[in-house]
């Protein structure tokens, strides 16, 4: 059992209506993550984003694992380093609002 970090974070985010939770697991989908990020208001500071990382199941095939890690890797690099993430297949995108930082 854990020490309650996820519970604590979820309780903190309850008090922030301008927050989203994005699950990062074997079902991670950049389009869904971008859509959730786009629900945040662009003119409000103090929004909360909770990336809930969970362990991958041990039975996942190596090829699937490597593909998933590549998708997750480019998503977070683009988001945190470039401040902009886009799904090349659909064109969905999210940009960190100007003047706001991490």
Backbone as JSON Lines, residues from 0, in Angstrom:
{"i":0,"aa":"X","n":[0.84,-1.18,0.0],"ca":[0.0,0.0,0.0],"c":[0.88,1.23,0.0]}
{"i":1,"aa":"X","n":[0.35,2.3,-0.57],"ca":[1.09,3.55,-0.64],"c":[0.93,4.39,0.61]}
{"i":2,"aa":"X","n":[1.49,5.57,0.54],"ca":[1.39,6.45,1.7],"c":[0.38,7.58,1.48]}
{"i":3,"aa":"X","n":[-0.49,7.44,0.49],"ca":[-1.58,8.37,0.31],"c":[-1.31,9.57,-0.57]}
{"i":4,"aa":"X","n":[-0.22,9.53,-1.38],"ca":[0.1,10.67,-2.23],"c":[-1.02,10.97,-3.23]}
{"i":5,"aa":"X","n":[-1.52,9.93,-3.9],"ca":[-2.57,10.15,-4.9],"c":[-3.82,10.7,-4.24]}
{"i":6,"aa":"X","n":[-4.18,10.15,-3.1],"ca":[-5.35,10.65,-2.38],"c":[-5.16,12.11,-1.99]}
{"i":7,"aa":"X","n":[-3.99,12.45,-1.49],"ca":[-3.7,13.83,-1.09],"c":[-3.81,14.77,-2.29]}
{"i":8,"aa":"X","n":[-3.23,14.38,-3.42],"ca":[-3.27,15.23,-4.62],"c":[-4.7,15.41,-5.09]}
{"i":9,"aa":"X","n":[-5.46,14.33,-5.13],"ca":[-6.86,14.43,-5.57],"c":[-7.67,15.34,-4.65]}
{"i":10,"aa":"X","n":[-7.41,15.28,-3.35],"ca":[-8.1,16.17,-2.4],"c":[-7.73,17.62,-2.67]}
{"i":11,"aa":"X","n":[-6.46,17.88,-2.95],"ca":[-6.02,19.25,-3.24],"c":[-6.67,19.77,-4.52]}
{"i":12,"aa":"X","n":[-6.79,18.91,-5.53],"ca":[-7.37,19.33,-6.8],"c":[-8.88,19.56,-6.7]}
{"i":13,"aa":"X","n":[-9.54,18.93,-5.73],"ca":[-10.97,19.15,-5.53],"c":[-11.27,20.62,-5.26]}
{"i":14,"aa":"X","n":[-10.33,21.28,-4.57],"ca":[-10.51,22.68,-4.23],"c":[-10.18,23.6,-5.4]}
{"i":15,"aa":"X","n":[-9.69,23.03,-6.49],"ca":[-9.35,23.81,-7.68],"c":[-10.24,23.36,-8.82]}
{"i":16,"aa":"X","n":[-11.27,24.09,-9.12],"ca":[-12.16,23.66,-10.2],"c":[-11.47,23.67,-11.57]}
{"i":17,"aa":"X","n":[-10.41,24.47,-11.69],"ca":[-9.67,24.54,-12.95],"c":[-8.5,23.56,-12.91]}
{"i":18,"aa":"X","n":[-8.81,22.28,-12.88],"ca":[-7.77,21.27,-12.85],"c":[-8.19,20.05,-13.67]}
{"i":19,"aa":"X","n":[-7.19,19.3,-14.12],"ca":[-7.45,18.08,-14.87],"c":[-6.52,16.98,-14.36]}
{"i":20,"aa":"X","n":[-6.97,15.75,-14.52],"ca":[-6.16,14.58,-14.21],"c":[-5.96,13.79,-15.49]}
{"i":21,"aa":"X","n":[-4.72,13.46,-15.78],"ca":[-4.39,12.7,-16.99],"c":[-3.68,11.43,-16.56]}
{"i":22,"aa":"X","n":[-4.27,10.3,-16.91],"ca":[-3.67,9.0,-16.58],"c":[-2.59,8.67,-17.59]}
{"i":23,"aa":"X","n":[-1.43,8.26,-17.08],"ca":[-0.32,7.84,-17.94],"c":[-0.09,6.37,-17.64]}
{"i":24,"aa":"X","n":[-0.64,5.53,-18.51],"ca":[-0.56,4.09,-18.35],"c":[-0.6,3.44,-19.73]}
{"i":25,"aa":"X","n":[-0.88,2.16,-19.79],"ca":[-0.88,1.45,-21.08],"c":[-1.97,1.95,-22.03]}
{"i":26,"aa":"X","n":[-2.95,2.67,-21.52],"ca":[-4.03,3.2,-22.35],"c":[-3.81,4.68,-22.69]}
{"i":27,"aa":"X","n":[-2.6,5.2,-22.45],"ca":[-2.33,6.62,-22.68],"c":[-2.59,6.98,-24.14]}
{"i":28,"aa":"X","n":[-3.31,8.09,-24.31],"ca":[-3.67,8.56,-25.64],"c":[-3.4,10.06,-25.71]}
{"i":29,"aa":"X","n":[-2.46,10.5,-26.56],"ca":[-2.16,11.93,-26.63],"c":[-3.37,12.79,-26.96]}
{"i":30,"aa":"X","n":[-4.27,12.3,-27.8],"ca":[-5.44,13.08,-28.18],"c":[-6.3,13.38,-26.96]}
{"i":31,"aa":"X","n":[-6.54,12.37,-26.14],"ca":[-7.33,12.55,-24.92],"c":[-6.64,13.52,-23.97]}
{"i":32,"aa":"X","n":[-5.33,13.38,-23.82],"ca":[-4.58,14.28,-22.94],"c":[-4.67,15.72,-23.43]}
{"i":33,"aa":"X","n":[-4.51,15.94,-24.73],"ca":[-4.59,17.28,-25.31],"c":[-5.99,17.86,-25.1]}
{"i":34,"aa":"X","n":[-7.01,17.05,-25.32],"ca":[-8.38,17.53,-25.12],"c":[-8.61,17.94,-23.67]}
{"i":35,"aa":"X","n":[-8.09,17.17,-22.72],"ca":[-8.24,17.53,-21.31],"c":[-7.5,18.82,-21.0]}
{"i":36,"aa":"X","n":[-6.29,18.97,-21.52],"ca":[-5.53,20.19,-21.29],"c":[-6.25,21.4,-21.86]}
{"i":37,"aa":"X","n":[-6.92,21.22,-22.97],"ca":[-7.65,22.33,-23.59],"c":[-8.89,22.75,-22.83]}
{"i":38,"aa":"X","n":[-9.3,21.98,-21.82],"ca":[-10.44,22.39,-21.0],"c":[-10.02,23.42,-19.95]}
{"i":39,"aa":"X","n":[-8.72,23.56,-19.73],"ca":[-8.24,24.53,-18.75],"c":[-8.41,25.94,-19.31]}
{"i":40,"aa":"X","n":[-8.82,26.88,-18.48],"ca":[-8.97,28.26,-18.96],"c":[-7.59,28.85,-19.26]}
{"i":41,"aa":"X","n":[-7.49,29.58,-20.35],"ca":[-6.19,30.11,-20.77],"c":[-5.8,31.39,-20.04]}
{"i":42,"aa":"X","n":[-6.72,31.99,-19.32],"ca":[-6.42,33.26,-18.68],"c":[-6.34,33.18,-17.15]}
{"i":43,"aa":"X","n":[-6.28,31.99,-16.61],"ca":[-6.26,31.83,-15.16],"c":[-4.97,31.14,-14.74]}
{"i":44,"aa":"X","n":[-4.25,31.79,-13.82],"ca":[-3.08,31.14,-13.26],"c":[-3.52,30.26,-12.11]}
{"i":45,"aa":"X","n":[-2.71,29.28,-11.8],"ca":[-3.02,28.42,-10.68],"c":[-3.85,27.2,-11.03]}
{"i":46,"aa":"X","n":[-3.94,26.88,-12.31],"ca":[-4.64,25.66,-12.71],"c":[-3.83,24.46,-12.23]}
{"i":47,"aa":"X","n":[-4.51,23.36,-12.01],"ca":[-3.83,22.15,-11.57],"c":[-3.87,21.07,-12.64]}
{"i":48,"aa":"X","n":[-2.71,20.47,-12.87],"ca":[-2.62,19.33,-13.78],"c":[-1.97,18.19,-13.01]}
{"i":49,"aa":"X","n":[-2.68,17.09,-12.91],"ca":[-2.17,15.92,-12.2],"c":[-1.94,14.81,-13.22]}
{"i":50,"aa":"X","n":[-0.68,14.45,-13.4],"ca":[-0.33,13.32,-14.26],"c":[-0.22,12.1,-13.35]}
{"i":51,"aa":"X","n":[-1.18,11.19,-13.47],"ca":[-1.24,10.0,-12.63],"c":[-0.52,8.86,-13.35]}
{"i":52,"aa":"X","n":[0.75,8.66,-13.0],"ca":[1.55,7.59,-13.59],"c":[1.27,6.29,-12.84]}
{"i":53,"aa":"X","n":[0.96,5.23,-13.6],"ca":[0.76,3.92,-12.99],"c":[1.67,2.92,-13.68]}
{"i":54,"aa":"X","n":[1.99,1.87,-12.97],"ca":[2.87,0.85,-13.52],"c":[2.19,0.11,-14.66]}
{"i":55,"aa":"X","n":[2.98,-0.25,-15.64],"ca":[2.44,-1.03,-16.75],"c":[2.36,-2.49,-16.35]}
{"i":56,"aa":"X","n":[1.4,-3.23,-16.89],"ca":[1.29,-4.65,-16.56],"c":[2.52,-5.4,-17.05]}
{"i":57,"aa":"X","n":[2.9,-6.43,-16.33],"ca":[4.12,-7.17,-16.67],"c":[3.99,-7.97,-17.96]}
{"i":58,"aa":"X","n":[2.78,-8.23,-18.43],"ca":[2.6,-9.03,-19.63],"c":[2.65,-8.27,-20.93]}
{"i":59,"aa":"X","n":[2.93,-6.96,-20.89],"ca":[2.93,-6.17,-22.11],"c":[4.14,-6.56,-22.98]}
{"i":60,"aa":"X","n":[3.9,-6.71,-24.28],"ca":[4.96,-7.11,-25.19],"c":[5.99,-6.0,-25.33]}
{"i":61,"aa":"X","n":[7.24,-6.38,-25.57],"ca":[8.33,-5.43,-25.66],"c":[8.09,-4.39,-26.76]}
{"i":62,"aa":"X","n":[7.61,-4.83,-27.91],"ca":[7.36,-3.9,-29.02],"c":[6.29,-2.89,-28.63]}
{"i":63,"aa":"X","n":[5.22,-3.35,-28.02],"ca":[4.15,-2.44,-27.58],"c":[4.67,-1.47,-26.52]}
{"i":64,"aa":"X","n":[5.49,-2.0,-25.62],"ca":[6.06,-1.17,-24.56],"c":[6.92,-0.05,-25.17]}
{"i":65,"aa":"X","n":[7.78,-0.4,-26.12],"ca":[8.66,0.59,-26.74],"c":[7.87,1.64,-27.51]}
{"i":66,"aa":"X","n":[6.82,1.23,-28.18],"ca":[5.98,2.19,-28.91],"c":[5.28,3.13,-27.95]}
{"i":67,"aa":"X","n":[4.77,2.59,-26.86],"ca":[4.1,3.4,-25.86],"c":[5.06,4.4,-25.23]}
{"i":68,"aa":"X","n":[6.27,3.95,-24.89],"ca":[7.26,4.84,-24.28],"c":[7.67,5.95,-25.25]}
{"i":69,"aa":"X","n":[7.71,5.65,-26.53],"ca":[8.03,6.67,-27.53],"c":[6.94,7.74,-27.58]}
{"i":70,"aa":"X","n":[5.69,7.31,-27.58],"ca":[4.57,8.25,-27.6],"c":[4.56,9.11,-26.34]}
{"i":71,"aa":"X","n":[4.72,8.48,-25.17],"ca":[4.74,9.22,-23.91],"c":[5.93,10.17,-23.88]}
{"i":72,"aa":"X","n":[7.07,9.7,-24.35],"ca":[8.28,10.53,-24.35],"c":[8.14,11.79,-25.19]}
{"i":73,"aa":"X","n":[7.66,11.64,-26.42],"ca":[7.52,12.85,-27.26],"c":[6.46,13.77,-26.71]}
{"i":74,"aa":"X","n":[5.39,13.21,-26.14],"ca":[4.33,14.05,-25.58],"c":[4.88,14.95,-24.47]}
{"i":75,"aa":"X","n":[5.59,14.36,-23.51],"ca":[6.09,15.15,-22.39],"c":[7.24,16.07,-22.79]}
{"i":76,"aa":"X","n":[8.08,15.66,-23.72],"ca":[9.13,16.56,-24.21],"c":[8.5,17.79,-24.84]}
{"i":77,"aa":"X","n":[7.57,17.56,-25.76],"ca":[6.91,18.67,-26.43],"c":[6.19,19.58,-25.43]}
{"i":78,"aa":"X","n":[5.48,18.99,-24.49],"ca":[4.7,19.77,-23.53],"c":[5.6,20.57,-22.59]}
{"i":79,"aa":"X","n":[6.57,19.91,-21.96],"ca":[7.37,20.58,-20.93],"c":[8.53,21.4,-21.48]}
{"i":80,"aa":"X","n":[9.12,20.96,-22.56],"ca":[10.28,21.68,-23.1],"c":[9.85,22.73,-24.12]}
{"i":81,"aa":"X","n":[9.0,22.35,-25.05],"ca":[8.58,23.27,-26.1],"c":[7.35,24.11,-25.72]}
{"i":82,"aa":"X","n":[6.57,23.63,-24.74],"ca":[5.37,24.36,-24.34],"c":[4.23,24.21,-25.32]}
{"i":83,"aa":"X","n":[4.34,23.24,-26.21],"ca":[3.33,23.03,-27.24],"c":[3.32,21.56,-27.61]}
{"i":84,"aa":"X","n":[2.14,20.98,-27.68],"ca":[2.03,19.57,-28.07],"c":[0.92,19.45,-29.1]}
{"i":85,"aa":"X","n":[1.17,18.62,-30.11],"ca":[0.21,18.44,-31.19],"c":[0.17,16.97,-31.6]}
{"i":86,"aa":"X","n":[-1.02,16.5,-31.88],"ca":[-1.16,15.16,-32.43],"c":[-1.07,15.29,-33.95]}
{"i":87,"aa":"X","n":[-0.06,14.67,-34.56],"ca":[0.13,14.85,-36.01],"c":[-0.98,14.25,-36.86]}
{"i":88,"aa":"X","n":[-1.68,13.27,-36.35],"ca":[-2.74,12.62,-37.14],"c":[-4.02,13.44,-37.19]}
{"i":89,"aa":"X","n":[-4.35,14.12,-36.09],"ca":[-5.62,14.84,-36.03],"c":[-5.47,16.35,-36.06]}
{"i":90,"aa":"X","n":[-4.29,16.84,-35.69],"ca":[-4.09,18.29,-35.61],"c":[-4.5,18.89,-34.28]}
{"i":91,"aa":"X","n":[-5.05,18.07,-33.36],"ca":[-5.37,18.58,-32.02],"c":[-4.08,19.11,-31.4]}
{"i":92,"aa":"X","n":[-4.17,20.25,-30.7],"ca":[-2.97,20.82,-30.1],"c":[-3.29,21.55,-28.81]}
{"i":93,"aa":"X","n":[-2.25,21.75,-28.02],"ca":[-2.34,22.53,-26.8],"c":[-1.06,23.34,-26.67]}
{"i":94,"aa":"X","n":[-1.21,24.6,-26.31],"ca":[-0.05,25.48,-26.08],"c":[-0.18,26.07,-24.69]}
{"i":95,"aa":"X","n":[0.94,26.06,-23.97],"ca":[0.96,26.72,-22.66],"c":[0.72,28.21,-22.93]}
{"i":96,"aa":"X","n":[-0.27,28.82,-22.27],"ca":[-0.59,30.22,-22.53],"c":[0.61,31.13,-22.35]}
{"i":97,"aa":"X","n":[0.72,32.14,-23.18],"ca":[1.83,33.08,-23.11],"c":[1.97,33.71,-21.75]}
{"i":98,"aa":"X","n":[3.19,33.83,-21.3],"ca":[3.45,34.45,-20.01],"c":[3.33,33.51,-18.83]}
{"i":99,"aa":"X","n":[2.82,32.32,-19.07],"ca":[2.71,31.34,-17.98],"c":[3.82,30.32,-18.11]}
{"i":100,"aa":"X","n":[4.35,29.9,-17.01],"ca":[5.39,28.88,-17.0],"c":[4.99,27.72,-16.13]}
{"i":101,"aa":"X","n":[5.86,26.76,-16.1],"ca":[5.61,25.6,-15.27],"c":[6.14,25.93,-13.9]}
